[in-house]
Amino acid sequence: LFLLLVGCSGGGATGSCTLPDRAPQILNQVQPDVPAMAQQQGITGDVVVRVTVDASGAVTSATIASSPSAILNQAALSAARASTYQAGLQNCVPGGSLDVRFQFIAPAVGVRF
């Protein structure tokens, strides 16, 4: 069995990792489309999606952490999966999880210039 851990000596689990821990980062956050039903019903608010990424920053899971309405959830999940991320590092293991907030606001109606 051969294990290669870049920047680590003796493996990350032993605590001898030489790289500092860092949280995953959002590189490009895609803005969600507001569902027509949410627009019609005036549903607004922030949806928080818990995103887990692998070593390459690819999304491995996305789940709703909080939401004002289930009507907004699918749009937020789609935007979270379409966004791009940089993997974090925890004990020399790349990947990680982060919470991503998507804001749904009501469109301006009857605005005149």
Chimera marker file (.cmm) of the C-alpha trace (Angstrom):
<marker_set name="trace">
<marker id="1" x="0.000" y="0.000" z="0.000" r="1" g="1" b="0" radius="0.5"/>
<marker id="2" x="1.440" y="3.356" z="-1.055" r="1" g="1" b="0" radius="0.5"/>
<marker id="3" x="-0.002" y="6.659" z="0.149" r="1" g="1" b="0" radius="0.5"/>
<marker id="4" x="1.128" y="10.024" z="-1.176" r="1" g="1" b="0" radius="0.5"/>
<marker id="5" x="0.131" y="13.086" z="0.834" r="1" g="1" b="0" radius="0.5"/>
<marker id="6" x="1.467" y="16.297" z="-0.641" r="1" g="1" b="0" radius="0.5"/>
<marker id="7" x="2.882" y="18.618" z="2.018" r="1" g="1" b="0" radius="0.5"/>
<marker id="8" x="2.422" y="16.083" z="4.793" r="1" g="1" b="0" radius="0.5"/>
<marker id="9" x="4.890" y="13.891" z="6.574" r="1" g="1" b="0" radius="0.5"/>
<marker id="10" x="3.748" y="10.712" z="8.160" r="1" g="1" b="0" radius="0.5"/>
<marker id="11" x="0.105" y="11.222" z="7.121" r="1" g="1" b="0" radius="0.5"/>
<marker id="12" x="-2.445" y="13.807" z="8.161" r="1" g="1" b="0" radius="0.5"/>
<marker id="13" x="-4.071" y="11.742" z="10.888" r="1" g="1" b="0" radius="0.5"/>
<marker id="14" x="-0.978" y="11.807" z="13.077" r="1" g="1" b="0" radius="0.5"/>
<marker id="15" x="-1.024" y="15.592" z="13.381" r="1" g="1" b="0" radius="0.5"/>
<marker id="16" x="2.328" y="16.021" z="11.610" r="1" g="1" b="0" radius="0.5"/>
<marker id="17" x="0.860" y="17.824" z="8.608" r="1" g="1" b="0" radius="0.5"/>
<marker id="18" x="2.939" y="20.837" z="7.621" r="1" g="1" b="0" radius="0.5"/>
<marker id="19" x="0.173" y="22.638" z="5.727" r="1" g="1" b="0" radius="0.5"/>
<marker id="20" x="-2.252" y="24.895" z="7.621" r="1" g="1" b="0" radius="0.5"/>
<marker id="21" x="-5.947" y="24.034" z="7.647" r="1" g="1" b="0" radius="0.5"/>
<marker id="22" x="-8.106" y="26.224" z="5.440" r="1" g="1" b="0" radius="0.5"/>
<marker id="23" x="-11.813" y="26.331" z="4.672" r="1" g="1" b="0" radius="0.5"/>
<marker id="24" x="-13.178" y="25.693" z="1.179" r="1" g="1" b="0" radius="0.5"/>
<marker id="25" x="-13.865" y="28.877" z="-0.798" r="1" g="1" b="0" radius="0.5"/>
<marker id="26" x="-16.422" y="29.960" z="-3.369" r="1" g="1" b="0" radius="0.5"/>
<marker id="27" x="-14.687" y="30.870" z="-6.633" r="1" g="1" b="0" radius="0.5"/>
<marker id="28" x="-17.803" y="31.783" z="-8.629" r="1" g="1" b="0" radius="0.5"/>
<marker id="29" x="-21.259" y="31.874" z="-7.059" r="1" g="1" b="0" radius="0.5"/>
<marker id="30" x="-24.056" y="31.360" z="-9.575" r="1" g="1" b="0" radius="0.5"/>
<marker id="31" x="-27.168" y="33.423" z="-8.848" r="1" g="1" b="0" radius="0.5"/>
<marker id="32" x="-30.348" y="31.345" z="-8.722" r="1" g="1" b="0" radius="0.5"/>
<marker id="33" x="-33.370" y="31.955" z="-10.910" r="1" g="1" b="0" radius="0.5"/>
<marker id="34" x="-36.358" y="33.010" z="-8.826" r="1" g="1" b="0" radius="0.5"/>
<marker id="35" x="-39.107" y="30.416" z="-9.328" r="1" g="1" b="0" radius="0.5"/>
<marker id="36" x="-42.258" y="31.812" z="-10.962" r="1" g="1" b="0" radius="0.5"/>
<marker id="37" x="-44.406" y="30.561" z="-8.069" r="1" g="1" b="0" radius="0.5"/>
<marker id="38" x="-42.194" y="32.413" z="-5.576" r="1" g="1" b="0" radius="0.5"/>
<marker id="39" x="-42.555" y="35.602" z="-7.630" r="1" g="1" b="0" radius="0.5"/>
<marker id="40" x="-46.329" y="35.197" z="-7.820" r="1" g="1" b="0" radius="0.5"/>
<marker id="41" x="-46.633" y="34.588" z="-4.087" r="1" g="1" b="0" radius="0.5"/>
<marker id="42" x="-44.094" y="37.236" z="-3.070" r="1" g="1" b="0" radius="0.5"/>
<marker id="43" x="-41.828" y="34.686" z="-1.374" r="1" g="1" b="0" radius="0.5"/>
<marker id="44" x="-38.406" y="36.125" z="-0.537" r="1" g="1" b="0" radius="0.5"/>
<marker id="45" x="-35.572" y="35.405" z="1.846" r="1" g="1" b="0" radius="0.5"/>
<marker id="46" x="-32.237" y="33.675" z="2.179" r="1" g="1" b="0" radius="0.5"/>
<marker id="47" x="-31.676" y="29.990" z="1.503" r="1" g="1" b="0" radius="0.5"/>
<marker id="48" x="-28.515" y="28.479" z="2.993" r="1" g="1" b="0" radius="0.5"/>
<marker id="49" x="-27.116" y="25.427" z="1.219" r="1" g="1" b="0" radius="0.5"/>
<marker id="50" x="-24.490" y="23.204" z="2.876" r="1" g="1" b="0" radius="0.5"/>
<marker id="51" x="-22.069" y="22.271" z="0.074" r="1" g="1" b="0" radius="0.5"/>
<marker id="52" x="-19.440" y="19.529" z="0.359" r="1" g="1" b="0" radius="0.5"/>
<marker id="53" x="-16.596" y="19.469" z="-2.151" r="1" g="1" b="0" radius="0.5"/>
<marker id="54" x="-13.927" y="16.933" z="-3.021" r="1" g="1" b="0" radius="0.5"/>
<marker id="55" x="-10.194" y="17.511" z="-3.481" r="1" g="1" b="0" radius="0.5"/>
<marker id="56" x="-10.728" y="19.111" z="-6.910" r="1" g="1" b="0" radius="0.5"/>
<marker id="57" x="-13.453" y="21.456" z="-5.636" r="1" g="1" b="0" radius="0.5"/>
<marker id="58" x="-16.246" y="19.492" z="-7.340" r="1" g="1" b="0" radius="0.5"/>
<marker id="59" x="-19.550" y="19.372" z="-5.456" r="1" g="1" b="0" radius="0.5"/>
<marker id="60" x="-20.167" y="15.962" z="-3.907" r="1" g="1" b="0" radius="0.5"/>
<marker id="61" x="-23.311" y="16.954" z="-2.001" r="1" g="1" b="0" radius="0.5"/>
<marker id="62" x="-25.603" y="19.927" z="-1.536" r="1" g="1" b="0" radius="0.5"/>
<marker id="63" x="-28.359" y="20.036" z="1.082" r="1" g="1" b="0" radius="0.5"/>
<marker id="64" x="-30.643" y="22.732" z="2.425" r="1" g="1" b="0" radius="0.5"/>
<marker id="65" x="-29.444" y="24.049" z="5.807" r="1" g="1" b="0" radius="0.5"/>
<marker id="66" x="-32.183" y="26.689" z="6.149" r="1" g="1" b="0" radius="0.5"/>
<marker id="67" x="-34.908" y="28.136" z="3.958" r="1" g="1" b="0" radius="0.5"/>
<marker id="68" x="-37.944" y="30.394" z="4.295" r="1" g="1" b="0" radius="0.5"/>
<marker id="69" x="-39.894" y="28.275" z="1.777" r="1" g="1" b="0" radius="0.5"/>
<marker id="70" x="-39.546" y="24.924" z="0.038" r="1" g="1" b="0" radius="0.5"/>
<marker id="71" x="-40.499" y="26.714" z="-3.194" r="1" g="1" b="0" radius="0.5"/>
<marker id="72" x="-37.015" y="28.277" z="-3.270" r="1" g="1" b="0" radius="0.5"/>
<marker id="73" x="-35.042" y="25.134" z="-2.447" r="1" g="1" b="0" radius="0.5"/>
<marker id="74" x="-34.580" y="23.562" z="-5.879" r="1" g="1" b="0" radius="0.5"/>
<marker id="75" x="-33.378" y="26.842" z="-7.403" r="1" g="1" b="0" radius="0.5"/>
<marker id="76" x="-30.871" y="27.295" z="-4.570" r="1" g="1" b="0" radius="0.5"/>
<marker id="77" x="-29.608" y="23.704" z="-4.860" r="1" g="1" b="0" radius="0.5"/>
<marker id="78" x="-29.178" y="24.064" z="-8.637" r="1" g="1" b="0" radius="0.5"/>
<marker id="79" x="-27.248" y="27.316" z="-8.208" r="1" g="1" b="0" radius="0.5"/>
<marker id="80" x="-25.051" y="25.749" z="-5.508" r="1" g="1" b="0" radius="0.5"/>
<marker id="81" x="-24.190" y="22.805" z="-7.772" r="1" g="1" b="0" radius="0.5"/>
<marker id="82" x="-23.458" y="25.149" z="-10.718" r="1" g="1" b="0" radius="0.5"/>
<marker id="83" x="-21.163" y="27.377" z="-8.636" r="1" g="1" b="0" radius="0.5"/>
<marker id="84" x="-17.426" y="26.682" z="-8.515" r="1" g="1" b="0" radius="0.5"/>
<marker id="85" x="-15.317" y="26.116" z="-5.417" r="1" g="1" b="0" radius="0.5"/>
<marker id="86" x="-11.753" y="25.694" z="-4.219" r="1" g="1" b="0" radius="0.5"/>
<marker id="87" x="-11.224" y="22.743" z="-1.903" r="1" g="1" b="0" radius="0.5"/>
<marker id="88" x="-10.218" y="23.416" z="1.663" r="1" g="1" b="0" radius="0.5"/>
<marker id="89" x="-7.741" y="21.450" z="3.730" r="1" g="1" b="0" radius="0.5"/>
<marker id="90" x="-8.372" y="19.807" z="7.095" r="1" g="1" b="0" radius="0.5"/>
<marker id="91" x="-5.542" y="17.776" z="8.657" r="1" g="1" b="0" radius="0.5"/>
<marker id="92" x="-3.911" y="17.524" z="5.208" r="1" g="1" b="0" radius="0.5"/>
<marker id="93" x="-7.092" y="16.098" z="3.695" r="1" g="1" b="0" radius="0.5"/>
<marker id="94" x="-8.422" y="18.226" z="0.811" r="1" g="1" b="0" radius="0.5"/>
<marker id="95" x="-12.142" y="18.900" z="0.376" r="1" g="1" b="0" radius="0.5"/>
<marker id="96" x="-14.530" y="20.132" z="3.024" r="1" g="1" b="0" radius="0.5"/>
<marker id="97" x="-17.917" y="21.728" z="3.535" r="1" g="1" b="0" radius="0.5"/>
<marker id="98" x="-19.198" y="25.273" z="3.582" r="1" g="1" b="0" radius="0.5"/>
<marker id="99" x="-22.514" y="27.085" z="3.856" r="1" g="1" b="0" radius="0.5"/>
<marker id="100" x="-23.499" y="29.118" z="0.807" r="1" g="1" b="0" radius="0.5"/>
<marker id="101" x="-26.218" y="31.778" z="1.143" r="1" g="1" b="0" radius="0.5"/>
<marker id="102" x="-28.534" y="32.568" z="-1.763" r="1" g="1" b="0" radius="0.5"/>
<marker id="103" x="-30.708" y="35.662" z="-1.483" r="1" g="1" b="0" radius="0.5"/>
<marker id="104" x="-34.106" y="35.692" z="-3.141" r="1" g="1" b="0" radius="0.5"/>
<marker id="105" x="-35.590" y="39.173" z="-3.408" r="1" g="1" b="0" radius="0.5"/>
<marker id="106" x="-38.831" y="40.376" z="-4.934" r="1" g="1" b="0" radius="0.5"/>
<marker id="107" x="-38.395" y="41.987" z="-8.339" r="1" g="1" b="0" radius="0.5"/>
<marker id="108" x="-39.165" y="45.684" z="-8.546" r="1" g="1" b="0" radius="0.5"/>
<marker id="109" x="-42.697" y="46.167" z="-9.789" r="1" g="1" b="0" radius="0.5"/>
<marker id="110" x="-43.945" y="49.315" z="-11.460" r="1" g="1" b="0" radius="0.5"/>
<marker id="111" x="-40.638" y="51.132" z="-11.322" r="1" g="1" b="0" radius="0.5"/>
<marker id="112" x="-40.690" y="54.252" z="-13.486" r="1" g="1" b="0" radius="0.5"/>
<marker id="113" x="-37.799" y="56.422" z="-14.541" r="1" g="1" b="0" radius="0.5"/>
<link id1="1" id2="2" r="1" g="1" b="0" radius="0.2"/>
<link id1="2" id2="3" r="1" g="1" b="0" radius="0.2"/>
<link id1="3" id2="4" r="1" g="1" b="0" radius="0.2"/>
<link id1="4" id2="5" r="1" g="1" b="0" radius="0.2"/>
<link id1="5" id2="6" r="1" g="1" b="0" radius="0.2"/>
<link id1="6" id2="7" r="1" g="1" b="0" radius="0.2"/>
<link id1="7" id2="8" r="1" g="1" b="0" radius="0.2"/>
<link id1="8" id2="9" r="1" g="1" b="0" radius="0.2"/>
<link id1="9" id2="10" r="1" g="1" b="0" radius="0.2"/>
<link id1="10" id2="11" r="1" g="1" b="0" radius="0.2"/>
<link id1="11" id2="12" r="1" g="1" b="0" radius="0.2"/>
<link id1="12" id2="13" r="1" g="1" b="0" radius="0.2"/>
<link id1="13" id2="14" r="1" g="1" b="0" radius="0.2"/>
<link id1="14" id2="15" r="1" g="1" b="0" radius="0.2"/>
<link id1="15" id2="16" r="1" g="1" b="0" radius="0.2"/>
<link id1="16" id2="17" r="1" g="1" b="0" radius="0.2"/>
<link id1="17" id2="18" r="1" g="1" b="0" radius="0.2"/>
<link id1="18" id2="19" r="1" g="1" b="0" radius="0.2"/>
<link id1="19" id2="20" r="1" g="1" b="0" radius="0.2"/>
<link id1="20" id2="21" r="1" g="1" b="0" radius="0.2"/>
<link id1="21" id2="22" r="1" g="1" b="0" radius="0.2"/>
<link id1="22" id2="23" r="1" g="1" b="0" radius="0.2"/>
<link id1="23" id2="24" r="1" g="1" b="0" radius="0.2"/>
<link id1="24" id2="25" r="1" g="1" b="0" radius="0.2"/>
<link id1="25" id2="26" r="1" g="1" b="0" radius="0.2"/>
<link id1="26" id2="27" r="1" g="1" b="0" radius="0.2"/>
<link id1="27" id2="28" r="1" g="1" b="0" radius="0.2"/>
<link id1="28" id2="29" r="1" g="1" b="0" radius="0.2"/>
<link id1="29" id2="30" r="1" g="1" b="0" radius="0.2"/>
<link id1="30" id2="31" r="1" g="1" b="0" radius="0.2"/>
<link id1="31" id2="32" r="1" g="1" b="0" radius="0.2"/>
<link id1="32" id2="33" r="1" g="1" b="0" radius="0.2"/>
<link id1="33" id2="34" r="1" g="1" b="0" radius="0.2"/>
<link id1="34" id2="35" r="1" g="1" b="0" radius="0.2"/>
<link id1="35" id2="36" r="1" g="1" b="0" radius="0.2"/>
<link id1="36" id2="37" r="1" g="1" b="0" radius="0.2"/>
<link id1="37" id2="38" r="1" g="1" b="0" radius="0.2"/>
<link id1="38" id2="39" r="1" g="1" b="0" radius="0.2"/>
<link id1="39" id2="40" r="1" g="1" b="0" radius="0.2"/>
<link id1="40" id2="41" r="1" g="1" b="0" radius="0.2"/>
<link id1="41" id2="42" r="1" g="1" b="0" radius="0.2"/>
<link id1="42" id2="43" r="1" g="1" b="0" radius="0.2"/>
<link id1="43" id2="44" r="1" g="1" b="0" radius="0.2"/>
<link id1="44" id2="45" r="1" g="1" b="0" radius="0.2"/>
<link id1="45" id2="46" r="1" g="1" b="0" radius="0.2"/>
<link id1="46" id2="47" r="1" g="1" b="0" radius="0.2"/>
<link id1="47" id2="48" r="1" g="1" b="0" radius="0.2"/>
<link id1="48" id2="49" r="1" g="1" b="0" radius="0.2"/>
<link id1="49" id2="50" r="1" g="1" b="0" radius="0.2"/>
<link id1="50" id2="51" r="1" g="1" b="0" radius="0.2"/>
<link id1="51" id2="52" r="1" g="1" b="0" radius="0.2"/>
<link id1="52" id2="53" r="1" g="1" b="0" radius="0.2"/>
<link id1="53" id2="54" r="1" g="1" b="0" radius="0.2"/>
<link id1="54" id2="55" r="1" g="1" b="0" radius="0.2"/>
<link id1="55" id2="56" r="1" g="1" b="0" radius="0.2"/>
<link id1="56" id2="57" r="1" g="1" b="0" radius="0.2"/>
<link id1="57" id2="58" r="1" g="1" b="0" radius="0.2"/>
<link id1="58" id2="59" r="1" g="1" b="0" radius="0.2"/>
<link id1="59" id2="60" r="1" g="1" b="0" radius="0.2"/>
<link id1="60" id2="61" r="1" g="1" b="0" radius="0.2"/>
<link id1="61" id2="62" r="1" g="1" b="0" radius="0.2"/>
<link id1="62" id2="63" r="1" g="1" b="0" radius="0.2"/>
<link id1="63" id2="64" r="1" g="1" b="0" radius="0.2"/>
<link id1="64" id2="65" r="1" g="1" b="0" radius="0.2"/>
<link id1="65" id2="66" r="1" g="1" b="0" radius="0.2"/>
<link id1="66" id2="67" r="1" g="1" b="0" radius="0.2"/>
<link id1="67" id2="68" r="1" g="1" b="0" radius="0.2"/>
<link id1="68" id2="69" r="1" g="1" b="0" radius="0.2"/>
<link id1="69" id2="70" r="1" g="1" b="0" radius="0.2"/>
<link id1="70" id2="71" r="1" g="1" b="0" radius="0.2"/>
<link id1="71" id2="72" r="1" g="1" b="0" radius="0.2"/>
<link id1="72" id2="73" r="1" g="1" b="0" radius="0.2"/>
<link id1="73" id2="74" r="1" g="1" b="0" radius="0.2"/>
<link id1="74" id2="75" r="1" g="1" b="0" radius="0.2"/>
<link id1="75" id2="76" r="1" g="1" b="0" radius="0.2"/>
<link id1="76" id2="77" r="1" g="1" b="0" radius="0.2"/>
<link id1="77" id2="78" r="1" g="1" b="0" radius="0.2"/>
<link id1="78" id2="79" r="1" g="1" b="0" radius="0.2"/>
<link id1="79" id2="80" r="1" g="1" b="0" radius="0.2"/>
<link id1="80" id2="81" r="1" g="1" b="0" radius="0.2"/>
<link id1="81" id2="82" r="1" g="1" b="0" radius="0.2"/>
<link id1="82" id2="83" r="1" g="1" b="0" radius="0.2"/>
<link id1="83" id2="84" r="1" g="1" b="0" radius="0.2"/>
<link id1="84" id2="85" r="1" g="1" b="0" radius="0.2"/>
<link id1="85" id2="86" r="1" g="1" b="0" radius="0.2"/>
<link id1="86" id2="87" r="1" g="1" b="0" radius="0.2"/>
<link id1="87" id2="88" r="1" g="1" b="0" radius="0.2"/>
<link id1="88" id2="89" r="1" g="1" b="0" radius="0.2"/>
<link id1="89" id2="90" r="1" g="1" b="0" radius="0.2"/>
<link id1="90" id2="91" r="1" g="1" b="0" radius="0.2"/>
<link id1="91" id2="92" r="1" g="1" b="0" radius="0.2"/>
<link id1="92" id2="93" r="1" g="1" b="0" radius="0.2"/>
<link id1="93" id2="94" r="1" g="1" b="0" radius="0.2"/>
<link id1="94" id2="95" r="1" g="1" b="0" radius="0.2"/>
<link id1="95" id2="96" r="1" g="1" b="0" radius="0.2"/>
<link id1="96" id2="97" r="1" g="1" b="0" radius="0.2"/>
<link id1="97" id2="98" r="1" g="1" b="0" radius="0.2"/>
<link id1="98" id2="99" r="1" g="1" b="0" radius="0.2"/>
<link id1="99" id2="100" r="1" g="1" b="0" radius="0.2"/>
<link id1="100" id2="101" r="1" g="1" b="0" radius="0.2"/>
<link id1="101" id2="102" r="1" g="1" b="0" radius="0.2"/>
<link id1="102" id2="103" r="1" g="1" b="0" radius="0.2"/>
<link id1="103" id2="104" r="1" g="1" b="0" radius="0.2"/>
<link id1="104" id2="105" r="1" g="1" b="0" radius="0.2"/>
<link id1="105" id2="106" r="1" g="1" b="0" radius="0.2"/>
<link id1="106" id2="107" r="1" g="1" b="0" radius="0.2"/>
<link id1="107" id2="108" r="1" g="1" b="0" radius="0.2"/>
<link id1="108" id2="109" r="1" g="1" b="0" radius="0.2"/>
<link id1="109" id2="110" r="1" g="1" b="0" radius="0.2"/>
<link id1="110" id2="111" r="1" g="1" b="0" radius="0.2"/>
<link id1="111" id2="112" r="1" g="1" b="0" radius="0.2"/>
<link id1="112" id2="113" r="1" g="1" b="0" radius="0.2"/>
</marker_set>
